[in-house]
Amino acid sequence: MLRARPRQTEREIKDVFERLRWFLREEEEARITALKEEEKQKSRMLKDRIEKIAQEINPVLDTIRTIEQELEAEDISFLQNYKTTIDK
């Protein structure tokens, strides 16, 4: 019976470590899944911000194009339409 005790203890130790390995694998999967979800969320937020900025920039670009066209016209239309253009 003296020999049975060390073997039983060895089995218990192996069982405890196997449960720990299982727990750590589960924990790793859960954290990786959470990290990937956070990455997707941040990516969506960034995309939304970029779209919003683009929407804000487009009217400014349109105004710049209008001013450039009026300046290229080589007449006084730019000066005549200056206030209207700036108000846009």
Buried (B, 14 or more C-beta within 10 A) or exposed (E): EEEEEEEEEEEEEEEEEEEEEEEEEEEEEEEEEEEEEEEEEEEEEEEEEEEEEEEEEEEEEEBEEBBEEBEEEEEEEBEEBEEEBEEE
